[in-house]
Amino acid sequence: MKLVMIGAVAASSTEIYRAVVELSRSIAGRTDLRSLLSGVAESLRPIVTFDHLGLILHDPIGNAMQGYIRNEPGNPVITSLRMPLDEDPAGWVWLNQEPLVISDLQSEARWPEFVRRSRQFGITTMVLVPLTSGDSRLGAFGFSSVAPYEPSPEELAFLERVASEFAVAVESFLARQDAVRERDRLRTLFDITNALVSKLSPDELF
């Protein structure tokens, strides 16, 4: 049986398939982005080694990339990271819809502010793939490591498959958020209307 190396963890093709199946189970019923990211981490951990796992969403307000970070035990804690689109490698992934592998982050010259911040956490390697559901380009998904790592084409294909499964759950969560905001907006308008009606006489209403 063919073995595939994912971040220095040997995994058979059966184990990789099982990880994809477990991914759907682990994120089912999760109610926020951080718990969704935790579910993905639980599924990937048996076959992927990483120090930080990241979900980075494009925010059209300000044209920025908003990152949500899952930290593995023993690593510096990064909870979130928000940067302008053109200053974040995830912005490049979102724009170009292509994977991005940075094997030596400290030598990277395209995103100097991002590199400066990453240096504080000792990050050496970063792997990002598009987070896209159908025609909806949501952002990027990937991981970073303090150890050097160069993924193979098969490994990148695996991560893209994981990202496509994850994107469906993220898009569903965002749609629910939009629905709740619209419900709250309509409820506020309804309350304002009721308040106005209660204070006006019939003649003033007409």
Backbone as a printed PyTorch tensor [residue, N CA C, xyz], in Angstrom:
tensor([[[  0.8430,  -1.1920,   0.0000],
         [  0.0000,   0.0000,   0.0000],
         [  0.8820,   1.2470,   0.0000]],

        [[  0.5580,   2.1980,  -0.8690],
         [  1.3650,   3.3900,  -1.0010],
         [  1.2930,   4.2460,   0.2560]],

        [[  2.4380,   4.7350,   0.6800],
         [  2.4880,   5.6220,   1.8280],
         [  2.6800,   7.0560,   1.3500]],

        [[  2.0160,   7.9640,   1.9980],
         [  2.1490,   9.3780,   1.6890],
         [  2.6350,  10.0910,   2.9460]],

        [[  3.6130,  10.9360,   2.7950],
         [  4.1070,  11.6940,   3.9350],
         [  3.4100,  13.0380,   4.0000]],

        [[  2.7320,  13.3150,   5.0930],
         [  2.0950,  14.6080,   5.3090],
         [  2.7460,  15.2230,   6.5450]],

        [[  3.5910,  16.2150,   6.3350],
         [  4.2130,  16.8950,   7.4790],
         [  4.9410,  15.9460,   8.3950]],

        [[  5.6910,  15.0000,   7.8210],
         [  6.5220,  14.0680,   8.5880],
         [  5.7120,  12.9970,   9.3000]],

        [[  4.4270,  12.8550,   8.9790],
         [  3.6270,  11.7800,   9.5420],
         [  3.2800,  10.8210,   8.4180]],

        [[  3.6810,   9.5400,   8.5380],
         [  3.3970,   8.5620,   7.4960],
         [  1.9450,   8.1160,   7.6010]],

        [[  1.2160,   8.1730,   6.4790],
         [ -0.1890,   7.7890,   6.4860],
         [ -0.5020,   7.0110,   5.2240]],

        [[ -1.2260,   5.9090,   5.3630],
         [ -1.6230,   5.1350,   4.1970],
         [ -2.7840,   5.8110,   3.5000]],

        [[ -3.0570,   5.3950,   2.2630],
         [ -4.1630,   5.9880,   1.5160],
         [ -5.4880,   5.7340,   2.2270]],

        [[ -5.6020,   4.5800,   2.9070],
         [ -6.8230,   4.2850,   3.6600],
         [ -6.9950,   5.2670,   4.8150]],

        [[ -5.9060,   5.5670,   5.4980],
         [ -5.9700,   6.5060,   6.6250],
         [ -6.3220,   7.9090,   6.1460]],

        [[ -5.8120,   8.2760,   4.9860],
         [ -6.1270,   9.5870,   4.4400],
         [ -7.6050,   9.6640,   4.0750]],

        [[ -8.1210,   8.6120,   3.4420],
         [ -9.5480,   8.5800,   3.1020],
         [-10.3930,   8.6620,   4.3680]],

        [[ -9.9830,   7.9480,   5.4080],
         [-10.7240,   7.9570,   6.6640],
         [-10.7150,   9.3580,   7.2830]],

        [[ -9.5900,  10.0670,   7.1300],
         [ -9.5040,  11.4210,   7.6800],
         [-10.5030,  12.3530,   7.0060]],

        [[-10.6830,  12.1930,   5.6940],
         [-11.6440,  13.0320,   4.9760],
         [-13.0610,  12.7190,   5.4430]],

        [[-13.3590,  11.4330,   5.6380],
         [-14.6820,  11.0450,   6.1300],
         [-14.9090,  11.5940,   7.5370]],

        [[-13.8990,  11.4610,   8.3860],
         [-14.0150,  11.9450,   9.7570],
         [-14.1750,  13.4650,   9.8100]],

        [[-13.6400,  14.1390,   8.7990],
         [-13.7620,  15.5860,   8.7620],
         [-15.2200,  16.0090,   8.7620]],

        [[-16.0250,  15.3680,   7.9260],
         [-17.4460,  15.7130,   7.8560],
         [-18.1290,  15.4850,   9.1960]],

        [[-17.7570,  14.4120,   9.8670],
         [-18.3650,  14.1020,  11.1660],
         [-17.9160,  15.0880,  12.2400]],

        [[-16.6410,  15.4390,  12.2130],
         [-16.0960,  16.2650,  13.2950],
         [-16.5920,  17.7000,  13.2470]],

        [[-17.0030,  18.1790,  12.0650],
         [-17.4680,  19.5640,  11.9920],
         [-18.9930,  19.6620,  11.9930]],

        [[-19.6700,  18.5120,  11.9630],
         [-21.1320,  18.5370,  11.9960],
         [-21.6080,  19.0790,  13.3410]],

        [[-22.5370,  20.0000,  13.2920],
         [-23.1040,  20.5450,  14.5160],
         [-22.2840,  21.6360,  15.1730]],

        [[-21.1120,  21.9680,  14.6160],
         [-20.3110,  23.0590,  15.1770],
         [-21.0030,  24.3850,  14.8790]],

        [[-20.9700,  25.2920,  15.8420],
         [-21.8040,  26.4830,  15.7250],
         [-21.0360,  27.7900,  15.5500]],

        [[-19.6970,  27.7330,  15.4920],
         [-18.9410,  28.9600,  15.2510],
         [-17.6440,  28.5980,  14.5420]],

        [[-16.9590,  29.6070,  14.0340],
         [-15.7760,  29.3700,  13.2090],
         [-14.6500,  28.6980,  13.9900]],

        [[-14.4620,  29.0940,  15.2310],
         [-13.3650,  28.5020,  15.9990],
         [-13.6170,  27.0250,  16.3030]],

        [[-14.8730,  26.6760,  16.5880],
         [-15.1630,  25.2670,  16.8380],
         [-15.0750,  24.4620,  15.5430]],

        [[-15.4360,  25.0700,  14.4020],
         [-15.2510,  24.4070,  13.1130],
         [-13.7740,  24.1180,  12.8710]],

        [[-12.9320,  25.0970,  13.1650],
         [-11.4950,  24.9260,  12.9750],
         [-10.9510,  23.8490,  13.9090]],

        [[-11.4890,  23.7810,  15.1180],
         [-11.0680,  22.7360,  16.0610],
         [-11.4390,  21.3570,  15.5300]],

        [[-12.6220,  21.2540,  14.9050],
         [-13.0420,  19.9830,  14.3260],
         [-12.1200,  19.5360,  13.2130]],

        [[-11.6960,  20.4810,  12.3720],
         [-10.7530,  20.1500,  11.3020],
         [ -9.4270,  19.6900,  11.8950]],

        [[ -8.9710,  20.3790,  12.9290],
         [ -7.7020,  20.0110,  13.5660],
         [ -7.7550,  18.5860,  14.1030]],

        [[ -8.8700,  18.2140,  14.7060],
         [ -9.0070,  16.8600,  15.2420],
         [ -8.9080,  15.8100,  14.1460]],

        [[ -9.4720,  16.1170,  12.9780],
         [ -9.4500,  15.1680,  11.8620],
         [ -8.0710,  15.0640,  11.2220]],

        [[ -7.3580,  16.1850,  11.1480],
         [ -6.0710,  16.1990,  10.4560],
         [ -4.9150,  15.7180,  11.3220]],

        [[ -5.0420,  15.8880,  12.6160],
         [ -3.9090,  15.6360,  13.5040],
         [ -3.2790,  14.2440,  13.3280]],

        [[ -4.0510,  13.1680,  13.0750],
         [ -3.4080,  11.8660,  12.9300],
         [ -2.4660,  11.7590,  11.7360]],

        [[ -2.6450,  12.6150,  10.7120],
         [ -1.8200,  12.4690,   9.5130],
         [ -1.1200,  13.7490,   9.0900]],

        [[ -1.3600,  14.8320,   9.7890],
         [ -0.7140,  16.1100,   9.4480],
         [ -0.0770,  16.6900,  10.7010]],

        [[  1.1820,  17.0900,  10.5940],
         [  1.8070,  17.7930,  11.7200],
         [  1.8180,  19.2820,  11.4050]],

        [[  1.3780,  20.0690,  12.3440],
         [  1.3490,  21.5180,  12.1700],
         [  1.4650,  22.1740,  13.5310]],

        [[  1.9360,  23.3960,  13.5370],
         [  2.0200,  24.1720,  14.7680],
         [  0.8530,  25.1420,  14.8930]],

        [[  0.3820,  25.6330,  13.7440],
         [ -0.7880,  26.5060,  13.7150],
         [ -1.6410,  26.1310,  12.5060]],

        [[ -2.9400,  26.0490,  12.7200],
         [ -3.8860,  25.7820,  11.6400],
         [ -4.7190,  27.0400,  11.4490]],

        [[ -4.8650,  27.4780,  10.2050],
         [ -5.5040,  28.7650,   9.9770],
         [ -6.6780,  28.7310,   9.0140]],

        [[ -7.7130,  29.4590,   9.3730],
         [ -8.8470,  29.7500,   8.5050],
         [ -8.8220,  31.2550,   8.2820]],

        [[ -8.6530,  31.6790,   7.0180],
         [ -8.5250,  33.1040,   6.7190],
         [ -9.6250,  33.4820,   5.7320]],

        [[-10.5140,  34.3640,   6.1500],
         [-11.6570,  34.7540,   5.3350],
         [-11.4720,  36.1480,   4.7560]],

        [[-11.9250,  36.3110,   3.5200],
         [-11.9000,  37.6490,   2.9150],
         [-13.0690,  38.4550,   3.4500]],

        [[-12.7570,  39.6440,   3.9390],
         [-13.7800,  40.5590,   4.4520],
         [-13.8820,  41.7360,   3.4840]],

        [[-14.9990,  41.8340,   2.7450],
         [-15.1250,  42.9270,   1.7770],
         [-15.1340,  44.3040,   2.4350]],

        [[-15.4830,  44.3550,   3.7200],
         [-15.4240,  45.6290,   4.4430],
         [-13.9550,  45.9280,   4.7560]],

        [[-13.4000,  46.8470,   4.0290],
         [-11.9900,  47.1620,   4.2000],
         [-11.0780,  46.3340,   3.3280]],

        [[-11.6550,  45.3800,   2.5580],
         [-10.8750,  44.5180,   1.6610],
         [ -9.6940,  43.9020,   2.4120]],

        [[-10.0040,  43.2130,   3.4970],
         [ -8.9720,  42.6450,   4.3590],
         [ -9.1400,  41.1340,   4.4750]],

        [[ -8.1010,  40.4900,   4.9760],
         [ -8.1370,  39.0610,   5.2690],
         [ -8.1690,  38.8910,   6.7860]],

        [[ -9.2070,  38.2190,   7.2680],
         [ -9.3850,  38.0000,   8.7070],
         [ -9.0480,  36.5480,   9.0240]],

        [[ -7.9930,  36.3590,   9.8180],
         [ -7.5480,  35.0110,  10.1380],
         [ -8.0170,  34.5460,  11.5040]],

        [[ -8.3990,  33.2620,  11.5640],
         [ -8.7440,  32.5940,  12.8170],
         [ -7.7560,  31.4500,  12.9680]],

        [[ -7.0430,  31.4240,  14.0850],
         [ -5.8960,  30.5310,  14.2270],
         [ -6.1370,  29.4960,  15.3160]],

        [[ -5.7910,  28.2510,  14.9990],
         [ -5.8080,  27.1580,  15.9710],
         [ -4.3600,  26.8220,  16.3070]],

        [[ -3.9930,  26.9390,  17.5760],
         [ -2.6180,  26.7040,  18.0130],
         [ -2.4800,  25.3060,  18.6090]],

        [[ -1.4760,  24.5760,  18.1840],
         [ -1.1710,  23.2940,  18.7990],
         [ -0.4890,  23.5240,  20.1500]],

        [[ -0.7030,  22.6170,  21.1150],
         [ -0.1030,  22.7870,  22.4470],
         [  1.4040,  22.9870,  22.3670]],

        [[  1.9030,  23.8890,  23.1970],
         [  3.3370,  24.1350,  23.2630],
         [  3.8410,  25.1920,  22.3100]],

        [[  2.9310,  25.7350,  21.4750],
         [  3.3360,  26.7570,  20.5200],
         [  2.8490,  28.1380,  20.9770]],

        [[  3.5090,  29.1970,  20.4980],
         [  3.0340,  30.5470,  20.8250],
         [  1.5800,  30.7160,  20.3920]],

        [[  0.8080,  31.3890,  21.2040],
         [ -0.6260,  31.5290,  20.9400],
         [ -0.8820,  32.6830,  19.9780]],

        [[ -1.5080,  32.3640,  18.8540],
         [ -1.9830,  33.3670,  17.9050],
         [ -3.4850,  33.1400,  17.7950]],

        [[ -4.2790,  34.0930,  18.2030],
         [ -5.7280,  33.8820,  18.1850],
         [ -6.3670,  34.3720,  16.8930]],

        [[ -5.8980,  35.4990,  16.3930],
         [ -6.4660,  36.0260,  15.1560],
         [ -5.4440,  36.9470,  14.5130]],

        [[ -5.6420,  37.2070,  13.2420],
         [ -4.7400,  38.0790,  12.5050],
         [ -5.5280,  38.7260,  11.3790]],

        [[ -5.5680,  40.0340,  11.3680],
         [ -6.2770,  40.7670,  10.3170],
         [ -5.2940,  41.6730,   9.5970]],

        [[ -5.2320,  41.5250,   8.2670],
         [ -4.3070,  42.3210,   7.4830],
         [ -4.9550,  42.7200,   6.1660]],

        [[ -4.5130,  43.8320,   5.5600],
         [ -5.0080,  44.1890,   4.2330],
         [ -4.7440,  43.0660,   3.2370]],

        [[ -5.6100,  42.9320,   2.2750],
         [ -5.5340,  41.8210,   1.3230],
         [ -4.1570,  41.6970,   0.6830]],

        [[ -3.5860,  42.8250,   0.2520],
         [ -2.3170,  42.7480,  -0.4760],
         [ -1.1090,  42.5920,   0.4390]],

        [[ -1.3150,  42.5520,   1.7610],
         [ -0.2160,  42.3510,   2.6950],
         [ -0.2200,  40.9590,   3.3170]],

        [[ -1.1520,  40.1210,   2.9000],
         [ -1.3210,  38.7880,   3.4950],
         [ -1.1910,  37.7240,   2.4010]],

        [[ -0.3480,  36.7080,   2.5950],
         [ -0.2590,  35.6310,   1.6020],
         [ -1.6150,  34.9920,   1.3030]],

        [[ -2.4920,  34.9480,   2.3040],
         [ -3.8250,  34.3860,   2.0820],
         [ -4.6110,  35.2180,   1.0760]],

        [[ -4.3160,  36.5160,   1.0050],
         [ -4.9620,  37.3640,   0.0130],
         [ -4.5740,  36.9560,  -1.3950]],

        [[ -3.3070,  36.5930,  -1.5760],
         [ -2.8360,  36.1190,  -2.8850],
         [ -3.5600,  34.8230,  -3.2600]],

        [[ -3.7070,  33.9270,  -2.2930],
         [ -4.3970,  32.6580,  -2.5480],
         [ -5.8600,  32.9060,  -2.9230]],

        [[ -6.4970,  33.8230,  -2.2010],
         [ -7.9020,  34.1410,  -2.4890],
         [ -8.0540,  34.7450,  -3.8880]],

        [[ -7.1510,  35.6310,  -4.2630],
         [ -7.2340,  36.2810,  -5.5640],
         [ -6.9450,  35.3210,  -6.7090]],

        [[ -5.9100,  34.5000,  -6.5550],
         [ -5.4450,  33.6490,  -7.6540],
         [ -6.0530,  32.2550,  -7.6560]],

        [[ -6.6980,  31.8720,  -6.5420],
         [ -7.3110,  30.5480,  -6.4450],
         [ -6.3110,  29.4320,  -6.7380]],

        [[ -5.1300,  29.5870,  -6.1750],
         [ -4.0670,  28.5960,  -6.3280],
         [ -3.4170,  28.3320,  -4.9700]],

        [[ -2.8960,  27.1070,  -4.7710],
         [ -2.1610,  26.8430,  -3.5250],
         [ -0.8940,  27.6850,  -3.4610]],

        [[ -0.4350,  27.9290,  -2.2490],
         [  0.7980,  28.6840,  -2.0340],
         [  1.6300,  27.9620,  -0.9790]],

        [[  2.8640,  27.6560,  -1.3340],
         [  3.7940,  27.0210,  -0.4000],
         [  4.9750,  27.9590,  -0.1980]],

        [[  5.2070,  28.3420,   1.0540],
         [  6.3720,  29.1560,   1.3930],
         [  7.2420,  28.3050,   2.3150]],

        [[  8.3100,  27.7570,   1.7620],
         [  9.1480,  26.8350,   2.5270],
         [ 10.1090,  27.5580,   3.4590]],

        [[ 10.4580,  28.7860,   3.1160],
         [ 11.3530,  29.5740,   3.9690],
         [ 10.7350,  30.9570,   4.1170]],

        [[  9.8440,  31.0740,   5.0910],
         [  9.0730,  32.3040,   5.2430],
         [  9.9540,  33.5120,   5.5250]],

        [[ 11.0500,  33.3010,   6.2430],
         [ 11.8950,  34.4320,   6.6200],
         [ 12.6390,  35.0330,   5.4280]],

        [[ 12.7040,  34.2880,   4.3170],
         [ 13.3480,  34.8050,   3.1080],
         [ 12.3360,  35.3760,   2.1260]],

        [[ 11.0590,  35.3190,   2.4840],
         [  9.9950,  35.7940,   1.6040],
         [  9.9680,  37.3220,   1.5890]],

        [[  9.9300,  37.9110,   0.3790],
         [ 10.0160,  39.3610,   0.2620],
         [  8.7010,  40.0150,  -0.1590]],

        [[  7.6770,  39.2170,  -0.5130],
         [  6.4540,  39.8100,  -1.0560],
         [  5.5430,  40.4030,   0.0140]],

        [[  5.6040,  39.8890,   1.2280],
         [  4.7020,  40.3540,   2.2880],
         [  5.5160,  40.6880,   3.5350]],

        [[  6.2630,  41.7790,   3.5210],
         [  7.2140,  42.0670,   4.6110],
         [  6.5690,  42.2120,   5.9870]],

        [[  5.3940,  42.8400,   6.0790],
         [  4.7620,  43.0100,   7.3860],
         [  4.2990,  41.6670,   7.9350]],

        [[  3.7600,  40.8230,   7.0840],
         [  3.3400,  39.4900,   7.5150],
         [  4.5490,  38.6860,   7.9950]],

        [[  5.6440,  38.7640,   7.2560],
         [  6.8660,  38.0430,   7.6400],
         [  7.3750,  38.5610,   8.9810]],

        [[  7.3230,  39.8700,   9.1630],
         [  7.7900,  40.4420,  10.4290],
         [  7.0010,  39.8870,  11.6070]],

        [[  5.6740,  39.8160,  11.4550],
         [  4.8470,  39.2890,  12.5370],
         [  5.1010,  37.7990,  12.7500]],

        [[  5.2760,  37.0550,  11.6560],
         [  5.4970,  35.6140,  11.7650],
         [  6.8190,  35.2960,  12.4440]],

        [[  7.8020,  36.1710,  12.2630],
         [  9.1170,  35.9500,  12.8680],
         [  9.0130,  35.8860,  14.3880]],

        [[  8.0540,  36.6090,  14.9590],
         [  7.8750,  36.6090,  16.4070],
         [  7.4890,  35.2280,  16.9340]],

        [[  6.9070,  34.4000,  16.0490],
         [  6.4400,  33.0830,  16.4780],
         [  7.3170,  31.9570,  15.9390]],

        [[  8.4260,  32.3120,  15.3020],
         [  9.3630,  31.3030,  14.8240],
         [  8.8580,  30.4670,  13.6610]],

        [[  7.8780,  30.9670,  12.9210],
         [  7.2970,  30.1980,  11.8220],
         [  8.2620,  30.1490,  10.6440]],

        [[  8.4760,  28.9540,  10.1230],
         [  9.3870,  28.7510,   8.9970],
         [  8.6320,  28.4400,   7.7120]],

        [[  7.6370,  27.5770,   7.8120],
         [  6.9290,  27.0790,   6.6360],
         [  5.4480,  27.4350,   6.7000]],

        [[  4.8820,  27.7490,   5.5380],
         [  3.4510,  28.0150,   5.4530],
         [  2.8920,  27.3760,   4.1880]],

        [[  1.7630,  26.6940,   4.3540],
         [  1.0760,  26.0670,   3.2240],
         [ -0.3680,  26.5360,   3.2330]],

        [[ -0.8140,  27.1530,   2.1450],
         [ -2.1700,  27.6700,   2.0450],
         [ -2.8330,  27.1600,   0.7710]],

        [[ -4.1070,  26.8310,   0.8640],
         [ -4.8950,  26.4310,  -0.3050],
         [ -6.1840,  27.2460,  -0.3070]],

        [[ -6.8080,  27.4250,  -1.4810],
         [ -8.0470,  28.2150,  -1.5340],
         [ -9.1710,  27.5670,  -0.7330]],

        [[ -9.9640,  28.3990,  -0.0770],
         [-11.1700,  27.9470,   0.6050],
         [-12.3410,  28.4320,  -0.2400]],

        [[-12.8530,  27.5360,  -1.0700],
         [-13.8540,  27.9090,  -2.0690],
         [-14.9650,  26.8680,  -2.1010]],

        [[-16.2050,  27.3520,  -2.1330],
         [-17.3700,  26.4690,  -2.2160],
         [-18.1550,  26.8460,  -3.4670]],

        [[-18.0990,  25.9940,  -4.4880],
         [-18.7620,  26.3220,  -5.7430],
         [-18.1510,  27.5730,  -6.3400]],

        [[-18.9830,  28.5940,  -6.5490],
         [-18.4950,  29.8670,  -7.0770],
         [-18.1560,  30.8630,  -5.9740]],

        [[-18.3180,  30.4480,  -4.7360],
         [-18.0850,  31.3530,  -3.6020],
         [-16.6360,  31.2550,  -3.1310]],

        [[-15.8610,  32.2950,  -3.3840],
         [-14.4810,  32.3460,  -2.9230],
         [-14.4790,  32.9440,  -1.5110]],

        [[-14.2380,  32.1010,  -0.5290],
         [-14.3620,  32.5180,   0.8650],
         [-13.0620,  33.0540,   1.4390]],

        [[-11.9430,  32.4250,   1.0940],
         [-10.6690,  32.8310,   1.6670],
         [ -9.6140,  31.7850,   1.4200]],

        [[ -8.8940,  31.4230,   2.4780],
         [ -7.8250,  30.4330,   2.3690],
         [ -7.8020,  29.5770,   3.6280]],

        [[ -7.1930,  28.4010,   3.4800],
         [ -7.0750,  27.4610,   4.5900],
         [ -5.6890,  26.8550,   4.5310]],

        [[ -5.0670,  26.6510,   5.6990],
         [ -3.7490,  26.0340,   5.6640],
         [ -3.1130,  25.9610,   7.0310]],

        [[ -1.8140,  25.6840,   7.0260],
         [ -1.1190,  25.5400,   8.3020],
         [  0.2900,  26.0930,   8.1840]],

        [[  0.8670,  26.3340,   9.3470],
         [  2.2590,  26.7770,   9.4130],
         [  3.0100,  25.8710,  10.3730]],

        [[  4.3220,  25.8840,  10.2070],
         [  5.1720,  25.0250,  11.0190],
         [  6.4840,  25.7380,  11.3120]],

        [[  7.0580,  25.4300,  12.4750],
         [  8.3710,  25.9870,  12.7960],
         [  9.4750,  25.1630,  12.1460]],

        [[  9.1340,  23.9830,  11.6300],
         [ 10.1060,  23.1190,  10.9700],
         [  9.9860,  23.2540,   9.4570]],

        [[ 11.0900,  23.1400,   8.7230],
         [ 11.0260,  23.1970,   7.2580],
         [ 10.1740,  22.0530,   6.7040]],

        [[  9.4430,  22.3440,   5.6300],
         [  8.5660,  21.3240,   5.0500],
         [  8.2430,  21.6910,   3.6130]],

        [[  8.3510,  20.7250,   2.7080],
         [  8.0480,  20.9280,   1.2970],
         [  7.0360,  19.8660,   0.8790]],

        [[  5.7430,  20.2250,   0.7480],
         [  4.7250,  19.2280,   0.4120],
         [  4.8340,  18.7580,  -1.0290]],

        [[  4.4430,  17.5150,  -1.2350],
         [  4.4110,  16.9560,  -2.5820],
         [  3.1060,  17.3550,  -3.2690]],

        [[  3.0000,  17.1760,  -4.5940],
         [  1.7270,  17.4530,  -5.2790],
         [  0.5660,  16.6550,  -4.6970]],

        [[  0.8280,  15.4140,  -4.2800],
         [ -0.2290,  14.5970,  -3.6910],
         [ -0.7070,  15.1740,  -2.3650]],

        [[  0.2230,  15.6920,  -1.5940],
         [ -0.1380,  16.2880,  -0.3080],
         [ -0.9600,  17.5590,  -0.4990]],

        [[ -0.5660,  18.3640,  -1.4770],
         [ -1.3400,  19.5680,  -1.7600],
         [ -2.7510,  19.2050,  -2.2290]],

        [[ -2.8530,  18.1560,  -3.0500],
         [ -4.1690,  17.7160,  -3.5220],
         [ -5.0350,  17.2760,  -2.3500]],

        [[ -4.4130,  16.6060,  -1.3690],
         [ -5.1450,  16.1810,  -0.1800],
         [ -5.6610,  17.3900,   0.5990]],

        [[ -4.7980,  18.3750,   0.7910],
         [ -5.2030,  19.5720,   1.5350],
         [ -6.2890,  20.3420,   0.7940]],

        [[ -6.2340,  20.3590,  -0.5190],
         [ -7.2920,  21.0110,  -1.2970],
         [ -8.6180,  20.2720,  -1.1310]],

        [[ -8.5520,  18.9400,  -1.0460],
         [ -9.7760,  18.1560,  -0.8200],
         [-10.3550,  18.4780,   0.5600]],

        [[ -9.5080,  18.5620,   1.5570],
         [ -9.9570,  18.9260,   2.9020],
         [-10.5860,  20.3170,   2.8840]],

        [[ -9.9290,  21.2600,   2.1920],
         [-10.4330,  22.6320,   2.1410],
         [-11.7970,  22.7050,   1.4600]],

        [[-12.0100,  21.8790,   0.4240],
         [-13.3040,  21.9110,  -0.2600],
         [-14.4180,  21.4130,   0.6450]],

        [[-14.1260,  20.3960,   1.4730],
         [-15.1130,  19.9000,   2.4390],
         [-15.3720,  20.9540,   3.5200]],

        [[-14.2980,  21.5560,   3.9900],
         [-14.3800,  22.5600,   5.0480],
         [-15.1420,  23.7940,   4.5650]],

        [[-14.9370,  24.1610,   3.2940],
         [-15.5620,  25.3660,   2.7510],
         [-17.0770,  25.2820,   2.7870]],

        [[-17.6300,  24.0960,   2.5680],
         [-19.0860,  23.9210,   2.5960],
         [-19.6250,  24.2670,   3.9840]],

        [[-18.9270,  23.7900,   5.0230],
         [-19.3640,  24.0600,   6.3910],
         [-19.2110,  25.5420,   6.7310]],

        [[-18.1110,  26.1520,   6.2960],
         [-17.8970,  27.5760,   6.5730],
         [-18.9440,  28.4200,   5.8640]],

        [[-19.2310,  28.0940,   4.6010],
         [-20.2410,  28.8540,   3.8530],
         [-21.6090,  28.7330,   4.5100]],

        [[-21.9420,  27.5480,   5.0010],
         [-23.2170,  27.3520,   5.6850],
         [-23.2860,  28.2030,   6.9470]],

        [[-22.1920,  28.2390,   7.6950],
         [-22.1490,  29.0570,   8.9090],
         [-22.3300,  30.5340,   8.5730]],

        [[-21.6310,  31.0190,   7.5520],
         [-21.7370,  32.4250,   7.1720],
         [-23.1410,  32.7690,   6.6960]],

        [[-23.7870,  31.8270,   5.9800],
         [-25.1620,  32.0600,   5.5260],
         [-26.1080,  32.1700,   6.7110]],

        [[-25.8920,  31.3400,   7.7330],
         [-26.7270,  31.4210,   8.9350],
         [-26.5160,  32.7410,   9.6410]],

        [[-25.2630,  33.1980,   9.6710],
         [-24.9810,  34.4950,  10.2890],
         [-25.7160,  35.6120,   9.5620]],

        [[-25.6900,  35.5720,   8.2370],
         [-26.3820,  36.6000,   7.4510],
         [-27.8830,  36.5630,   7.7190]],

        [[-28.4390,  35.3460,   7.8270],
         [-29.8720,  35.2020,   8.0780],
         [-30.2420,  35.7670,   9.4490]],

        [[-29.3950,  35.5320,  10.4500],
         [-29.6550,  36.0540,  11.7940],
         [-29.5880,  37.5760,  11.7960]],

        [[-28.5880,  38.1360,  11.0980],
         [-28.4800,  39.5930,  11.0350],
         [-29.6950,  40.2100,  10.3520]],

        [[-30.1680,  39.5770,   9.2750],
         [-31.3400,  40.0980,   8.5800],
         [-32.5840,  39.9840,   9.4500]],

        [[-32.7100,  38.8740,  10.1970],
         [-33.8330,  38.7160,  11.1230],
         [-33.8220,  39.8010,  12.1810]],

        [[-32.6290,  40.0590,  12.7430],
         [-32.5250,  41.0870,  13.7770],
         [-32.8200,  42.4740,  13.2110]],

        [[-32.3920,  42.7260,  11.9730],
         [-32.6680,  44.0220,  11.3520],
         [-34.1740,  44.2270,  11.1670]],

        [[-34.8590,  43.1790,  10.6660],
         [-36.3030,  43.2830,  10.4580],
         [-37.0510,  43.4240,  11.7840]],

        [[-36.5580,  42.7300,  12.8070],
         [-37.1940,  42.8190,  14.1250],
         [-37.0690,  44.2340,  14.6770]],

        [[-35.8830,  44.8520,  14.4720],
         [-35.6770,  46.2230,  14.9300],
         [-36.6090,  47.1850,  14.1970]],

        [[-36.7270,  47.0120,  12.8850],
         [-37.6360,  47.8650,  12.1080],
         [-39.0810,  47.6800,  12.5710]],

        [[-39.4620,  46.4450,  12.8550],
         [-40.8150,  46.1490,  13.3270],
         [-41.0700,  46.8370,  14.6720]],

        [[-40.0820,  46.7600,  15.5830],
         [-40.2350,  47.3810,  16.8990],
         [-40.3390,  48.9000,  16.7820]],

        [[-39.5460,  49.4820,  15.8830],
         [-39.6110,  50.9340,  15.6900],
         [-40.9690,  51.3380,  15.1390]],

        [[-41.4570,  50.5680,  14.1710],
         [-42.7670,  50.8540,  13.5860],
         [-43.8640,  50.7660,  14.6360]],

        [[-43.8190,  49.7210,  15.4430],
         [-44.8210,  49.5660,  16.5050],
         [-44.7660,  50.7290,  17.4960]],

        [[-43.5380,  51.1410,  17.8220],
         [-43.3880,  52.2450,  18.7690],
         [-43.9720,  53.5330,  18.2020]],

        [[-43.7520,  53.7760,  16.9170],
         [-44.2890,  54.9780,  16.2880],
         [-45.8160,  54.9310,  16.2140]],

        [[-46.3360,  53.7640,  15.8260],
         [-47.7910,  53.6130,  15.6890],
         [-48.4840,  53.8250,  17.0290]],

        [[-47.8910,  53.3260,  18.1020],
         [-48.5190,  53.4240,  19.4160],
         [-48.5870,  54.8550,  19.9230]],

        [[-47.7280,  55.7380,  19.3800],
         [-47.6800,  57.1160,  19.8650],
         [-48.4430,  58.0790,  18.9740]],

        [[-49.0040,  57.6180,  17.8580],
         [-49.6960,  58.4920,  16.9320],
         [-51.1950,  58.2630,  16.9790]],

        [[-51.9420,  59.3180,  16.7980],
         [-53.3900,  59.1870,  16.7260],
         [-53.7750,  58.6690,  15.3420]],

        [[-55.0140,  58.1410,  15.2050],
         [-55.4500,  57.6460,  13.8810],
         [-55.3200,  58.6930,  12.7950]],

        [[-55.6440,  59.9490,  13.1250],
         [-55.5460,  61.0090,  12.1080],
         [-54.0960,  61.2290,  11.6670]],

        [[-53.1850,  61.1790,  12.6360],
         [-51.7680,  61.3750,  12.2980],
         [-51.2310,  60.2050,  11.4650]],

        [[-51.7380,  59.0010,  11.7350],
         [-51.2850,  57.8380,  10.9830],
         [-51.6720,  57.9510,   9.5080]],

        [[-52.8540,  58.4910,   9.2450],
         [-53.3310,  58.5880,   7.8620],
         [-52.9520,  59.8960,   7.1980]]])
